[in-house]
Amino acid sequence: MSKSESSSAKSVAPALTRGLKLLEFIARSDERQTLTDIAKELDIAMSSAHSLCKTLQADGYIERFSDGSFDLTLKVLDLASSKINKYDIVQHFYDICDEIPLIRENAAVISVLDGGDVFYIGVRNSPQPLGVTFKVGMRLPACCTATGRAFLAAMTDREVKALYPAEKLPQVTKASTETRTELLSILAEARRNGYAVEKGGTRPHMYSYGVRLTSSVGRSTASVAVMLYESDATPEVEINAVAAVKELATRLSRFGQIVA
């Protein structure tokens, strides 16, 4: 694509692009945002920010509070729910998790890969008191999770480098893998073992074991992982956890390719 074509493509619907960026900005913010914040983030005039907010408010995607700040409405969840509901395999995930003792007693997730992130489409949180909580729709860097590493291990090193062009990687905790070089070494081990491991990089004191699902034609569809507390992860329990998540992946793979 030429520079002029690229510029043209970017300006086809600038108002729509700004509206989407506005929603993304509010979504990743811990606090409600003001018009000033929005205008500064999008690098637009206050009047333009006001028009965008007024339109999105009228359509029900954001709401305005008495102090003039804005936040997303639950209508945004309808979009995510509609997408997630297209993954027919999710209900099978829940059913099979309940049938495997080790997984039934701990936490498990199923995710799909979206760029450099994993997106959780199914979550079974641990029944243990004060268990680590995950949520459907949660997005985390693939390099920091067991399901993400299971995906990355199916790629070539060149593909992984393209996904993470910088040597320094995104991190979730202080224990997250810091460099791409270290990640490539971890992925090589995951390929040899047939499963991925992540220790403390998603949640402190939590170990995760992930396996990639494949369809009948071998195409990657999703990854699953089981999580253990570090204090529970004895060598014997780790062996059982790997066996359990492999069983989960194998049984789910029989349902074929995930389409969404």
C-alpha angles and dihedrals in degrees: 000000000000123000091253092049090049091050091048092050091052093052099047093101109004094164091054091048091051091047091053092047089051091054091047091049093053091043095057094043121098092210135044114271131231128218088256091054091048095047091049094047094049093037093232137126120275090245091056091048089051092052093050093048092046091053095047090045092051090051090050100245097114134024131212122225130211092262090057096253125131136222138171121271127223088258088083088063089061089066093050093043091052090054095045093048089062090068098089092183093070095082089050087053092057093045095050093044088060091052097054110074099210093048092044088058096047141035126286136178139190119208144174126218118250111180107300093343137076118227117206112228095170132027132183108185123207116270089216117110112267089010120172110269125220126179135214107252093031113143124204135167108275092225090062098052137066093230090049093050090050087058094044092049088062089059129077119254088251091056092048091050090051089052091049106030094171123073091227113075131210112262135208099184135011088261094058116118107269106199138045090228091059091045092054089053090050091049092051089056091047090055091052094047099041093233139064128237130202122182121193096332096107100033127002114261093009126121121201132194119197137190129185120235121225131198125230089275094048098253116146112249110162143335131232131203139185121212130213133183111252090238090057096046101099116162090259094049091048090054090050092047092054091048091049096050091046089053090049092050093046094050093046092048089063089070090067134227120352112236122195 
